[in-house]
Amino acid sequence: EAQLADARLQTLRAQLQPHFLFNALNTISVLMHENVDSADRILLQLSALLRRSLDSSEADEVRLGEEIGFIESYLEIEQARFGGRLSYRVLVPDQVLEARVPTLVLQPLVENALRHGIAARAGPGHVEIKAERHGEFLRLSVSDDGRGLPQAATERVGLANTRARLQLLYADRQRFEVRNSDDGGVIAEIELPWRNVP
């Protein structure tokens, strides 16, 4: 069973990385026609992101600080595409940066916020990433101020993969919820057992 779970986790990870790469390359493709210097800078950032992704590709979990660094680089790439239409804020206190989280757990949540929250807006939009400790659990959230979930929303590949990975890694000691926020937009929330990097 452990080998089967590991094989499924490797498959989910392999599905996630090409999806991310495809979106980043599309961003660079658009920039090539608008600003070659920006495209070059973003290509270098993508190269660094891919190197970091490959370095941690065998690990089930990484430090939250490492995951946040990855997300901030990812958001810089996306900000080049959205320009003034995207603002973001990362609210992660220093005392939770050593917590262990699944590798690339936030990326599909941020990608969804951008694609369905920000890209769908005519004007500027905002994404917020938070992490906080609640007793024996770590709570992660990604929210946007877009139009919210449609009535009959179906879970897309990135979110379904995230749900499956969390189930494989933590069984019933995790929670993953995506819902409309009271203030408008969508909030994706993950709760994991609190564990520090040894």
Secondary structure, 3 states (H helix, E strand, C coil): CHHHHHHHHHHHHHHHHHHHHHHHHHHHHHHHCCCHHHHHHHHHHHHHHHHHHHHCCCCCEEEHHHHHHHHHHHHHHHHHHHHHHEEEEEECCHHHCCEEEECCCCHHHHHHHHHHHHCCCCCCEEEEEEEEEECCEEEEEEEECCCCCCCCCCCCHHHHHHHHHHHHHHHHHCEEEEEECCCCCEEEEEEEECCECC
